[in-house]
Amino acid sequence: MDGAALLFAYSLGLGMPFLITAALLSTAFDVLRSVGRYGRIIETVSGAFLVVMGAALLFDLVFRLNSWILQVFPVRPAL
């Protein structure tokens, strides 16, 4: 009986995102259609961000970026 309950919980957790996506698919199409007119701007900003992050990785600046973020937002989650 415990195995069946665990299998049910696992299946529910695995399937829930797919069910939510299917239910909201028509709404998502409407939102994407309205965002579509800004597609070129979003594409350009995303590309620039990828280039900057690639350069940061290439020149090993990710650690400095992480240190700066921790100074700006000093809140750390408890592990």
C-alpha positions as CSV (number, residue, x, y, z in Angstrom):
1,M,0.0,0.0,0.0
2,D,2.8,2.4,0.7
3,G,4.4,1.7,-2.7
4,A,1.1,2.5,-4.4
5,A,0.8,5.8,-2.5
6,L,4.4,6.7,-3.4
7,L,3.8,5.8,-7.1
8,F,0.7,7.9,-7.1
9,A,2.5,10.9,-5.6
10,Y,5.4,10.5,-8.0
11,S,3.1,10.3,-11.0
12,L,1.1,13.3,-9.9
13,G,4.2,15.3,-9.5
14,L,5.6,14.2,-12.8
15,G,2.3,14.8,-14.8
16,M,1.2,18.0,-13.2
17,P,3.4,20.4,-15.2
18,F,2.2,18.8,-18.4
19,L,-1.5,19.1,-17.4
20,I,-1.0,22.8,-16.4
21,T,0.8,23.5,-19.7
22,A,-2.0,21.8,-21.7
23,A,-4.6,23.8,-19.8
24,L,-2.8,27.2,-20.3
25,L,-1.7,26.5,-23.9
26,S,-4.4,28.7,-25.6
27,T,-3.6,31.6,-23.2
28,A,0.1,31.1,-23.9
29,F,-0.5,31.5,-27.6
30,D,-2.4,34.8,-27.0
31,V,0.4,36.1,-24.8
32,L,3.1,35.1,-27.3
33,R,1.2,36.7,-30.1
34,S,1.1,40.0,-28.2
35,V,4.8,39.7,-27.3
36,G,5.7,38.9,-30.9
37,R,5.8,42.5,-32.0
38,Y,8.7,43.0,-29.7
39,G,10.5,39.9,-30.9
40,R,13.4,41.7,-32.7
41,I,14.2,43.7,-29.5
42,I,14.0,40.6,-27.3
43,E,16.2,38.7,-29.7
44,T,18.8,41.5,-29.8
45,V,18.9,41.9,-26.0
46,S,19.1,38.2,-25.5
47,G,22.0,37.9,-28.0
48,A,23.9,40.7,-26.3
49,F,23.4,39.1,-22.9
50,L,24.8,35.8,-24.3
51,V,27.8,37.5,-25.8
52,V,28.5,39.3,-22.5
53,M,28.1,36.1,-20.4
54,G,30.3,34.2,-22.9
55,A,33.0,36.9,-22.6
56,A,32.7,36.7,-18.8
57,L,33.2,33.0,-18.9
58,L,36.1,33.3,-21.3
59,F,37.9,35.9,-19.2
60,D,37.0,34.2,-15.9
61,L,34.9,37.1,-14.6
62,V,32.0,35.1,-13.4
63,F,33.5,34.9,-9.9
64,R,33.7,38.7,-9.7
65,L,30.1,39.0,-11.0
66,N,29.0,36.6,-8.3
67,S,30.9,38.5,-5.6
68,W,29.3,41.8,-6.8
69,I,25.8,40.2,-6.7
70,L,26.4,39.0,-3.1
71,Q,27.5,42.5,-2.1
72,V,24.5,44.1,-3.7
73,F,22.0,41.5,-2.3
74,P,23.6,40.3,0.9
75,V,20.7,37.9,1.8
76,R,21.8,34.3,1.6
77,P,19.4,31.4,1.8
78,A,20.0,29.0,4.7
79,L,21.4,25.7,3.4
